[in-house]
Structures are given as structure tokens and as C-alpha cells.
């Protein structure tokens, strides 16, 4: 693999990130170029995995493609060079060699997407947290490998917790959209607690009690942010600004959901671009934006 091949592979991953990432890109643009390229490679492969799980292909085809991606990651972990024609795998392979990426985390992400394909529902909040660790805590750990930390034993569980916080926010934001795909992530025991038991892949027609469930889960998510944001002092300045930006955007989004839980039942809640840019600027300046 030539230097030019690797540079072109990273260029493609950065193109994918610019085109596809919504909140992620605001943070990683604050990193120095080598770390930014490595994070773009992580994002591009995670996006490929997610796109299979969320796509419209038959379930059997999705499972086969996820198995193929697992084989690709396993090959990288065993030191086998990827095919030059796949820039995403080329870039991830190079980033893994440079930063010691825990490639098994991609396997856990594939496990989470496989659960989505199977239509797994979650009876308890603990089960939901397990899913969040698979699909987002893994990205936290991969990112931490790129950022680096002088205390990885302390930083790793905090990176995992921050991933859980961000994924819980995603789940609350996408309640209506996920139901349209036949997915209900809200724990069955919590739905029942508030008098709105759900059927397979469907939420009850009476939306009023659902806002109480959303508010309840949003409060729980706050606890995960409290734990995860303790990661920031363990990072260097640029990495800290990157994480503060991504977490700050999602945390402000959670704040909106907490103020109006019923909003997510009407559609997706989001932040305008100017607000995301403000969060990035504040994070780079060293302040933590409020919610």
C-alpha cells in the first residue's frame, strides 16, 4: 500500500464524514489533521455498518452483509492488509496501526445492528443500556484510542458512559421515526409503569402517557452525561474541544426534549446549524455550553 493510496483512502473517509455526519462532524473538525483523519475513518466504517442495519434490504441480506463486515474487521485485527479498492478499510487499517484502535469494538457495533435486524425489544432499562454500549459505547472507546489519555483505565469507562448518554438521546429523539421502522427501544417495563404498554414494534395509540415515559428516560440520560462528561479533563485540549462539542450538541438536544417531552412524538427534534456552530466555538474556547 503506497502513501498515496492511504492518503486517498483518508480523503474518501473525510468526504463521507462531511456528507453524512450531522453532529459528529462539528466536533472532529476541531482535531489536528492526523486525528481528524483517523476519526473520519472510524466514522466511515461505523456508518457503513449502521447503513446495513437501517437499510431497506431483506433481513437475511442484512445479516449476510453484517457477517461480511465482521469478517473484514476480523481480517484487519489479524493484520491482513485490506484490498486497495476499499478506501474505508484501508484508512481504518492504517488508523488501527497508528492509534491502536480496539477493532473488536466494531464487532460489538455489528452485534448491536444485528439485534436491530432481528427486531430485539428491551424489557428493562438495563437491557437497553447493554444495547447502547454495543452501538455507541464502542464508538466512545474507539474515539478514545485516537484522542489518547494519560489515564486510560479511568478514561475508558467514562468514554463508554458518554456513548450511552448520546445513544439514549438518539433513542428519545427518534421515537416516532423508529416506530415507523417497527422498532421500539423504550423499555417495556417503563412503558407499563406509565400505563402505556406497547405491542411488537408499535407504541400505544394514546400518546399522552408516552410523554411521561420520555421525560423519565431523559432524566436517566442526565445521569449518564454526568458520568461521561467527567472524561473531558482527561483529554488534551483539542480532543477535549472535540468531545465537548459532540456531547454539548447532544446534551442541548436532551435539554429541549426534557422541556417538551411530547415534541419527540410529533417528529424529530433537532438543533439549528447556528446553534451547533456556537457549541463548537464555545468548546474550542474552553467553556462548556449550557443546556
Secondary structure, 3 states (H helix, E strand, C coil): CCHHHHHHHHHHHHHHHHHHCCCHHHHHCCCCHHHHHHHHHHHHHHHHHHHHHHCCCCHHHHHHHHHHHHHHHHHHHCCCCCCCCCHHHHHHHHHHHHHCCCCHHHHHHHHHHHHHHHCCCCCCHHHHHHHHHHHHHHHHHHHHHHHCCCCHHHHHHHHHHHHHHHHHHHHHHCHHHHHHCCCCCCCHHHHHHCCCCCECCECCCCCHHHHHHHHHHHHHHHHHHHHHHHHHHHCCHHHHHHHHHHHHHHHHHHHHHHHCCCHHHHCCCCCCHHHHHHHHHHHHCCCCCCC
